Amino acid sequence: MSSPWWHEPFRGVQTNLREIDADLDVEAVLDFIEDYGADTWLLSVGGIIANYPSELDCQTVNPALAARASGDLIGDAVSAARRRGIRVLARMDFSKVDARRAEEHPEWCFVGPDGRAQIYNGYRSVCPSGEYYQRKMFDVVAEVLSRYDVAGFFFNMMHFNERDYSRRYHGVCHCTSCLSAFRSYAPDVEHPTGPDSPGYQVWRSWSAGVLDDLNTRMREHISELDRDVALMLRESAHITYHEANNAVGRPLWHHLTSESVSAHRSRDRDRTVYVNCTAFVDMPYRWAGEDPNHVAQYLLQAMAHGGHPSTYLMGTPETARYEGLEVGRSLTRFHRDHASLYAGLRSGARVGLVRPHGGSHDARRLAEFRGWYQCLVEQHVPFDVLEQSALDGIDPQQYDLVILADLGPLAPHGVAGVESLLEQGSAVVATGDSAWSRGELQVPGAGSLARWKAEYTTEESLFGLHIPVDSSGDYVPAVGGFGVLEPSSEAEVDWRALGRALYGPPEKCYGHVPVPHPGWVAGRVGRGRLAVVPWRPGQLYHELGLTRVRDAVVAKVFTLTRSGRQVEAELPAQVQVVLGTNRAGATVVHLLNRSGDAPQRFVEPVPVPAGRLRVRTPADPVIARAQVSSEDLSWHREGDVVVFRTPRVGLFEVLEIQWSNN
């Protein structure tokens, strides 16, 4: 049996059509898609507006179709695309209905805690627990597949719409279906009104289950109708969908696309992740093009981590004249022209960085994770982002080192995942209060390593508390908290703190003396090694940028591992090394030039001179080529390390290395 089409490299363009675009020139759009280097068209098909003559009363047929000779945009598009070998994906949006259908079927619609509907530009928001989602959208998908040769479906805004397009908060839905289903799920919990309600987190778990059930049933529904058609949505769909976008007023995290794709694919190394890269600056400003350097980062970060790149336009290529499309075309064509390089591309990293639950909802934990992310990138360490919720699914054979970045107490499945890693001989580093509960380490076999006695948590309690992380004689401050540990006599102890003294006035700032409180405690657990770091070096680096912290903690964690570092680079800290292997068995190394990362924006990166990449391996390369600059790499061996001469790096470079043992 042949593998599904989505297991091969592909590249997309999305045209997010308005009603008035129904008379678009199909051939002109396909000309653009082909010239762009894409082979997949994500096209607005149905839901709020049907761009084909639907016979289902739950849909509104686009009145602008009357301007087309055929009266059927989707039929014209699918037929023309098939002639060119371009696949069409159907964009559906069942999040809203018009006023007539809302009046006929109020049971379909969102009802706020105040009893009001959620109305935006005349459309009523629909509730996923109601019949429209639970039954009608399945009928629409069946109708589309009975008429058109589409290759997949994407469902826009398939969630419980607590907020509208203007980001106004409307609360938790109180429609009859929600009230009844939630009462059955949690009979002793009062139906919440919003995040401040006691039962809100319970409701969040229930609503997530409703969406997961819809996702699973729709995937099965589509597969029963045509096994060659994909659902593109959540993790339980055939394809995971990720939208790379920007927003006015949102702090920019320069690595967000890389982080997201890596997190999706670390659950399943062969997972297909479709990355829809937004070519405009924000949803309310859809005609303002994103900066080309920003668009480039969306696409590059997706490609380097094995995602399938797509570019998201508002309207048609004729109306969406975004400046960033030129660099988008260049990168999409590179992916097309090197499709064999990206076939079966999966991470080759042996380091995992676990991101905490809650994301941006917990600024302290997020800062610790992001600081470690920056440390690893700048020290050229290839790594995967791992989900805290999926710790028990980690393949313990995959990682030599896993960093738990201030995760707090672990759930039972998380403890089991860490235990499995240690039993297989991996090293685990737990920073902040990761894996601590009631003063004890949660990991079986680690209880004798140390005991948590107390913690400094306030800013004032941390004044004057310093940690020596290297031999320079200089110190770094404890930021975000410091746990006072009592280590066992067998534990490896380091980074003992310099105790607190008076903070001011300056005349009284003396009396700092070393205290026995360690900033690093490590020991053997199972076949592996566990280190606890009862402070937050990641947060410190993220907020203050002390490079001696970065250099010290990265060097320190690798003293725990069996084999040391996979690769080392004699390149500036602004070059990110992403390590992968492809279906042909070649090592694929992306060198991403991050010198353009600037406050709240990306600027054109400064070219990086030639450098060296050191790879620890017993095999010799038989082919070593830089694919962007189209030149062969010179190399030599130094013991068990192969040293490659890397070319000058502009925006990026991709090294393809085939080994003698492949």
C-alpha positions in Angstrom: 0.0 0.0 0.0 1.4 3.4 -1.0 1.9 6.0 1.8 -0.5 9.0 1.9 0.3 12.0 -0.1 0.9 14.1 3.0 3.9 12.0 4.0 5.8 13.5 1.1 7.1 17.1 1.0 4.6 19.6 -0.2 4.2 23.4 -0.2 1.0 25.5 0.0 -0.7 28.8 -0.7 -3.8 29.8 1.0 -6.2 32.3 -0.5 -8.6 33.5 2.2 -11.4 34.6 -0.1 -14.0 37.3 0.4 -17.5 37.0 -1.0 -16.6 39.3 -3.9 -13.7 37.1 -4.9 -16.1 34.4 -6.2 -15.4 35.4 -9.8 -11.6 35.1 -9.5 -9.5 34.0 -12.5 -8.7 30.4 -11.5 -5.9 30.0 -14.1 -4.3 33.2 -13.0 -4.2 32.0 -9.4 -2.8 28.7 -10.4 -0.1 30.5 -12.5 0.9 32.3 -9.3 0.9 29.1 -7.2 3.1 27.3 -9.7 5.5 30.3 -10.1 5.7 30.5 -6.2 7.0 27.0 -6.1 3.9 25.5 -4.4 1.8 22.5 -5.3 -1.1 22.8 -2.9 -4.0 25.4 -2.9 -5.9 25.9 0.4 -9.2 27.4 -0.9 -12.3 28.7 0.8 -15.0 26.1 0.1 -17.8 26.1 2.6 -19.4 26.7 6.0 -20.3 30.4 6.5 -20.3 30.9 2.7 -20.4 28.1 0.2 -18.4 28.8 -3.0 -20.2 26.1 -4.8 -24.0 25.4 -5.4 -24.7 23.5 -2.2 -28.0 21.8 -1.8 -27.8 21.8 2.0 -30.0 24.3 3.8 -27.4 24.8 6.6 -25.1 26.7 4.2 -25.5 30.0 2.4 -24.4 29.8 -1.2 -22.3 32.8 -2.2 -24.5 35.2 -4.2 -21.4 36.4 -6.1 -21.2 33.0 -7.8 -23.9 34.3 -10.2 -21.0 36.3 -11.9 -19.3 33.0 -12.9 -20.3 31.3 -16.1 -20.3 28.0 -14.4 -21.8 29.2 -11.1 -19.3 27.0 -9.3 -15.9 28.3 -8.2 -14.8 25.1 -6.5 -15.7 23.0 -9.5 -13.7 25.3 -11.8 -10.7 25.4 -9.4 -10.5 21.7 -8.8 -10.7 20.8 -12.5 -8.1 23.4 -13.5 -5.8 22.4 -10.6 -6.0 18.7 -11.5 -4.8 19.4 -15.0 -1.7 21.0 -13.6 -1.0 18.4 -10.9 -1.9 20.8 -8.1 -4.0 19.5 -5.2 -6.8 21.5 -3.6 -7.5 21.6 0.2 -10.9 22.8 1.3 -11.0 25.5 3.9 -14.2 25.3 5.9 -15.5 27.6 8.6 -18.5 26.4 10.7 -17.9 28.9 13.5 -20.8 31.2 12.5 -24.2 31.2 10.7 -26.3 34.1 9.2 -29.3 35.7 11.0 -31.9 33.6 9.1 -30.4 30.3 10.2 -29.8 31.5 13.7 -33.5 32.4 13.9 -34.5 29.0 12.6 -32.0 27.1 14.8 -31.2 29.0 18.0 -30.1 25.7 19.5 -27.1 25.9 17.2 -25.8 29.1 18.6 -23.6 30.4 21.4 -25.4 31.8 24.4 -23.5 34.0 26.8 -23.8 33.8 30.6 -26.1 36.9 30.3 -28.3 35.1 27.8 -27.1 37.1 24.8 -26.0 35.7 21.4 -22.5 36.5 20.1 -23.0 38.6 17.0 -20.3 40.0 14.8 -20.9 41.8 11.5 -24.4 40.2 11.4 -23.2 36.6 12.0 -24.0 34.5 15.0 -21.3 32.4 16.6 -22.1 28.7 16.8 -21.4 26.3 19.7 -19.4 23.1 19.0 -21.6 21.1 21.4 -24.7 21.9 19.3 -26.2 20.1 16.3 -24.6 22.3 13.7 -21.1 21.1 14.6 -22.2 17.6 15.8 -24.1 16.6 12.7 -24.5 19.3 10.0 -20.8 19.9 9.2 -20.5 16.1 8.6 -23.2 16.4 6.0 -21.4 19.4 4.3 -18.1 17.4 4.1 -19.9 14.5 2.6 -21.5 16.7 0.0 -18.1 18.3 -0.9 -16.4 14.9 -1.3 -19.3 13.6 -3.4 -18.7 16.3 -5.9 -15.1 17.4 -5.9 -11.7 15.8 -5.9 -10.2 17.7 -2.9 -7.2 16.3 -1.1 -8.0 17.5 2.4 -10.0 19.7 4.7 -9.1 22.4 7.2 -11.6 23.8 9.7 -11.1 27.4 10.7 -11.9 28.6 14.3 -13.2 25.2 15.4 -13.3 26.0 19.1 -15.5 27.5 21.8 -15.6 31.2 20.9 -15.2 33.0 24.2 -13.9 36.0 22.3 -15.0 37.6 19.1 -13.0 39.1 16.3 -12.5 42.3 18.3 -11.1 40.2 21.1 -14.0 41.2 23.4 -14.7 38.6 26.0 -18.2 37.1 25.9 -17.8 34.3 28.5 -18.4 30.6 28.6 -21.3 29.3 26.4 -24.6 28.6 28.3 -26.5 27.1 25.5 -28.8 24.1 26.3 -26.4 21.6 24.8 -23.5 22.9 26.8 -25.4 23.1 30.1 -26.7 19.6 29.7 -23.4 18.0 28.6 -21.3 19.7 31.2 -23.8 18.8 34.0 -23.3 15.2 33.0 -19.5 15.5 32.9 -19.2 17.3 36.2 -22.5 17.1 38.1 -21.1 18.8 41.3 -19.5 21.7 39.5 -21.4 24.9 38.8 -21.4 25.9 35.1 -18.7 28.7 34.9 -19.1 32.1 33.4 -15.4 32.8 32.7 -11.8 32.3 33.9 -12.6 33.7 37.4 -15.2 31.0 38.1 -14.2 28.1 40.3 -15.2 25.5 37.7 -13.5 27.1 34.7 -10.6 24.7 34.5 -13.0 21.8 34.7 -15.0 23.3 31.9 -11.8 23.8 29.9 -11.1 20.0 30.2 -14.6 19.2 29.2 -14.6 21.6 26.2 -11.2 20.3 25.1 -12.7 16.8 25.1 -15.7 18.0 23.0 -13.2 19.3 20.4 -11.0 16.3 20.5 -14.1 14.1 19.9 -15.2 16.2 17.0 -11.7 16.1 15.5 -11.5 12.3 15.8 -14.9 11.6 14.4 -14.3 14.0 11.5 -11.0 12.3 10.7 -12.8 8.9 10.7 -15.7 10.3 8.7 -13.3 11.6 6.0 -11.3 8.4 5.9 -14.4 6.3 5.5 -15.4 8.5 2.5 -12.0 8.6 0.9 -8.8 7.3 2.6 -6.6 9.5 0.4 -8.2 12.7 1.8 -6.6 14.3 4.9 -8.0 16.2 7.8 -5.7 19.1 8.8 -6.4 20.3 12.3 -5.3 19.0 15.7 -2.9 16.3 16.8 -5.4 13.5 16.3 -6.0 14.7 12.7 -4.0 13.3 9.8 -2.1 16.6 9.6 -1.3 19.1 12.4 -2.1 22.7 11.4 0.0 25.5 12.8 -0.5 29.2 11.8 2.6 31.4 12.1 1.4 34.9 12.7 2.1 38.2 14.3 -0.2 40.5 16.2 -0.2 44.2 17.1 0.6 44.6 20.8 1.9 41.1 21.3 5.5 40.7 22.5 7.5 38.9 19.8 9.1 35.6 20.6 11.5 35.2 17.7 11.6 31.4 17.9 7.9 30.7 18.1 7.6 28.9 14.8 10.6 26.7 15.5 9.3 26.0 19.0 5.8 25.1 17.8 6.8 22.8 15.0 9.4 21.0 17.1 6.9 20.5 19.9 4.4 19.0 17.5 6.9 16.7 15.9 8.6 15.5 19.1 5.4 13.7 20.0 5.7 11.8 16.7 8.9 12.2 14.7 7.2 11.5 11.4 4.2 13.8 12.1 3.1 16.0 9.2 2.9 19.6 10.3 1.5 22.2 7.9 2.8 25.7 8.8 0.6 28.4 7.3 2.8 31.5 7.3 0.8 34.7 7.4 2.0 37.3 4.9 0.2 40.2 6.6 0.9 41.8 9.9 -2.3 41.0 11.9 -5.8 39.8 11.3 -7.4 43.2 11.6 -4.8 44.6 9.2 -5.0 42.0 6.4 -3.9 44.4 3.6 -0.7 45.5 5.4 2.1 43.2 4.4 4.4 41.6 7.0 8.1 42.6 6.8 10.0 40.3 4.4 12.5 39.4 7.0 9.6 38.2 9.3 8.0 36.2 6.5 11.4 34.6 5.8 11.7 33.5 9.4 8.3 31.8 9.4 9.2 29.7 6.4 12.8 29.0 7.3 11.9 27.9 10.9 9.1 25.6 9.5 11.4 24.0 6.9 14.3 23.4 9.2 12.2 21.5 11.7 10.5 19.3 9.0 7.3 21.4 8.7 5.6 21.8 5.3 5.6 25.5 4.4 2.6 27.4 3.2 1.9 31.1 2.6 -1.3 32.7 3.7 -2.9 35.5 1.6 -6.0 37.6 2.1 -8.0 37.6 -1.1 -6.3 36.7 -4.3 -2.7 37.1 -5.5 -3.9 40.0 -7.6 -5.2 41.9 -4.6 -2.7 40.7 -1.9 0.4 42.5 -3.1 2.5 41.8 0.0 6.2 42.8 -0.1 7.2 39.6 1.7 6.0 37.4 -1.1 9.3 37.8 -3.0 11.3 36.1 -0.3 8.5 33.7 0.3 8.7 32.6 -3.3 12.5 32.1 -3.1 12.3 29.9 0.0 9.3 27.9 -1.3 11.1 27.3 -4.5 14.2 26.1 -2.5 12.0 23.6 -0.7 10.5 22.5 -4.1 13.9 22.2 -5.7 15.3 20.2 -2.8 12.3 18.0 -2.1 14.4 14.9 -1.8 16.4 16.6 0.9 13.2 17.2 2.9 11.6 13.8 2.3 11.2 12.1 5.6 13.2 14.8 7.4 13.1 14.2 11.2 15.0 15.6 14.1 18.4 14.1 14.9 18.7 16.0 18.2 19.7 14.1 21.3 18.7 16.9 23.7 15.1 17.7 24.8 13.8 20.9 26.4 10.5 20.5 28.1 8.2 23.5 28.0 5.8 24.1 30.9 2.1 23.9 31.0 0.3 27.2 30.7 2.7 28.9 28.3 2.3 32.7 28.5 -0.1 32.3 31.4 2.8 31.9 33.8 5.5 34.5 33.0 8.1 33.1 35.4 8.0 29.5 34.0 7.9 30.8 30.5 11.0 33.0 31.1 12.9 30.0 32.4 12.0 27.9 29.4 12.8 30.7 26.9 16.1 31.4 28.6 17.2 27.8 28.2 16.0 27.9 24.6 18.2 30.9 24.0 21.2 29.3 25.8 21.0 26.1 23.7 20.5 28.0 20.4 23.4 30.3 21.1 25.7 27.4 22.1 24.8 25.6 18.9 23.1 22.7 20.6 20.5 20.9 18.5 17.4 20.1 20.6 13.8 19.3 20.5 11.0 21.0 22.3 9.0 18.5 24.4 5.5 18.9 25.8 5.1 18.5 29.6 1.8 16.8 29.0 3.5 14.2 26.8 6.5 13.3 29.1 5.3 9.7 29.4 5.4 9.4 25.6 9.1 10.3 25.2 11.2 7.6 23.6 13.9 7.2 26.2 16.3 5.9 23.5 16.0 9.2 21.7 17.5 11.6 24.2 20.8 11.7 26.1 19.8 14.8 28.0 16.4 16.2 28.9 15.9 19.6 30.7 12.8 20.2 32.8 12.6 24.0 32.8 10.8 25.1 36.0 7.8 22.8 35.5 6.6 22.6 39.1 5.3 19.3 40.5 4.8 16.7 37.9 1.6 14.7 37.2 1.9 10.9 37.6 2.5 10.4 33.9 5.2 13.0 34.0 7.0 11.2 36.8 6.7 8.0 34.9 8.3 9.6 31.8 11.2 11.0 33.8 11.7 7.6 35.6 11.8 5.9 32.2 14.5 8.3 30.9 16.7 7.7 33.9 16.2 4.0 33.8 17.5 4.0 30.2 20.6 5.9 31.2 19.6 9.4 30.1 20.6 12.6 32.0 17.8 14.8 33.4 18.2 18.3 34.7 15.4 19.7 36.8 15.5 23.5 37.3 13.4 25.7 39.6 10.8 23.6 41.4 10.6 20.9 38.6 9.7 17.5 40.1 9.5 18.7 43.7 6.4 18.1 45.8 6.1 18.7 49.6 9.8 19.1 49.9 10.6 15.8 48.2 11.8 14.8 44.7 9.0 12.9 43.0 11.2 10.7 40.9 11.5 7.1 42.4 15.0 6.5 43.6 15.8 10.2 43.7 14.5 10.9 47.2 17.8 10.4 48.9 19.6 12.9 46.6 18.4 16.1 48.4 15.6 17.5 50.5 14.0 20.9 50.0 14.2 22.8 53.2 13.1 26.4 52.3 12.8 28.8 49.5 13.5 32.5 48.9 10.8 33.8 46.6 10.4 37.5 47.0 12.6 40.0 45.2 13.8 41.5 48.5 14.6 38.1 50.0 16.9 37.4 47.0 18.8 40.7 47.3 22.4 39.9 47.9 22.1 36.2 47.1 24.8 35.3 44.5 25.9 32.1 42.8 29.4 31.3 41.5 28.9 29.4 38.2 32.5 29.4 36.9 36.1 29.9 38.1 36.3 33.5 37.1 35.7 34.8 40.6 32.6 36.6 39.4 29.1 35.8 40.6 25.6 35.8 39.1 22.4 36.9 40.9 19.7 34.5 41.9 16.6 35.7 40.0 13.1 34.4 40.4 13.7 32.2 43.4 16.2 30.0 45.2 15.5 26.7 46.9 17.5 25.9 50.0 18.5 22.2 49.6 20.0 19.7 52.1 22.0 17.3 49.8 23.0 13.8 50.7 26.6 13.0 51.5 26.9 11.0 48.3 25.6 13.8 46.0 27.8 15.9 43.7 27.4 19.4 45.0 28.5 22.7 43.3 27.7 26.3 42.9 27.4 27.0 46.6 25.8 30.3 47.2 27.3 33.5 48.6 25.0 34.4 51.4 22.9 37.5 51.8 24.1 40.7 53.5 22.8 44.3 53.7 21.7 45.8 50.4 22.2 49.4 51.3 23.3 52.1 51.8 26.6 51.2 50.1 28.6 51.9 53.3 26.9 48.9 54.9 27.1 46.5 51.9 29.5 44.0 53.3 29.4 40.7 55.2 28.7 38.4 52.3 30.1 34.9 53.1 29.8 31.5 51.5 26.9 29.4 52.8 26.3 25.7 52.3 23.3 26.1 50.0 24.1 24.5 46.7 22.9 25.7 43.3 23.7 22.3 41.8 23.1 18.8 43.2 23.5 15.7 41.1 23.7 12.0 41.5 22.9 8.7 39.9 19.3 7.5 39.6 18.7 4.2 37.9 21.2 4.0 35.1 21.1 7.7 34.4 22.0 10.9 36.2 19.7 13.5 37.7 20.7 17.1 38.5 18.5 19.5 40.5 19.1 23.2 40.0 17.0 24.9 42.7 17.1 28.3 41.0 16.3 29.6 37.5 19.3 30.2 35.3 17.1 30.3 32.2 15.0 33.2 33.6 18.3 34.9 34.6 19.7 34.7 31.1 16.4 35.6 29.4 16.0 38.7 31.6 19.6 39.9 32.1 21.6 38.2 29.2 24.6 37.3 31.3 26.6 35.2 28.8 28.7 33.6 31.6 25.4 32.0 32.8 24.7 30.6 29.4 28.2 29.2 28.9 28.4 27.8 32.4 25.0 26.0 32.5 25.3 24.5 29.0 28.8 23.2 29.8 27.6 21.9 33.1 24.7 19.9 31.9 26.8 18.0 29.4 29.0 16.7 32.1 26.1 14.4 33.0 25.8 12.8 29.6 27.4 9.6 28.4 28.8 10.8 25.1 29.0 14.6 25.4 27.9 16.9 22.6 26.8 15.6 19.1 28.0 18.6 17.3 30.0 21.7 18.1 30.3 24.8 15.9 33.0 27.4 15.6 30.4 30.0 14.5 29.0 33.1 16.1 26.2 32.7 18.7 23.8 34.1 16.2 23.9 30.9 14.1 21.3 28.3 15.1 22.2 24.7 14.3 19.2 22.4 13.5 20.2 18.8 13.1 18.1 16.3 11.1 18.2 13.1 9.1 16.1 12.3 6.0 14.7 9.3 4.4 17.9 8.6 2.4 19.9 8.4 5.6 21.7 11.7 5.0 22.4 14.1 7.9 20.8 17.5 7.1 22.1 20.5 9.0 20.3 23.8 8.8 22.4 26.8 9.7 19.9 29.6 10.5 21.4 33.2 10.7 19.6 34.8 13.6 21.6 38.0 13.6 18.5 39.7 12.3 16.6 39.1 15.6 15.9 42.5 16.9 13.5 43.9 19.6 9.9 43.3 18.4 11.0 42.7 14.8 13.3 40.9 12.4 15.8 42.9 10.3 18.1 41.7 7.5 20.7 39.4 9.0 24.4 40.2 8.7 26.3 37.6 6.6 28.3 35.2 8.8 31.8 34.3 7.6 33.0 30.8 7.0 33.4 28.7 10.1 33.7 25.1 11.2 31.3 22.4 12.3 32.5 19.5 14.4 30.5 16.2 14.3 31.3 13.3 16.6 31.1 10.1 14.5 33.3 7.1 13.5 32.1 7.3 9.9 33.6 9.4 7.1 31.5 11.5 4.8 31.2 10.4 1.2 29.2 13.5 0.1 29.2 16.8 2.0 27.6 19.7 0.2 26.2 23.1 1.1 23.0 23.3 -0.9 22.3 27.0 -0.7 25.7 28.1 -1.9 26.0 25.0 -4.1 29.5 24.0 -3.1 31.2 20.9 -1.7 32.5 21.1 1.9 36.1 20.4 2.7 36.6 18.2 5.8 39.2 16.5 7.9 39.2 14.1 10.9 40.5 14.9 14.4 40.2 11.6 16.3 36.6 10.7 16.6 35.4 14.0 15.3 34.9 15.1 11.6 35.5 18.8 11.1 33.7 20.5 8.2 34.5 23.9 6.8 31.2 25.7 6.5 30.6 28.4 3.9 29.6 32.0 4.4 26.0 32.0 5.6 23.6 34.7 4.4 20.0 34.1 5.5 20.6 30.4 5.9 22.5 27.4 4.7 21.7 23.7 4.5 24.4 21.1 4.7 23.7 17.6 3.3 26.1 14.9 4.5 26.1 11.3 3.5 28.2 8.9 5.4 30.2 5.9 4.5 28.1 3.6 6.6 24.7 4.7 5.0 
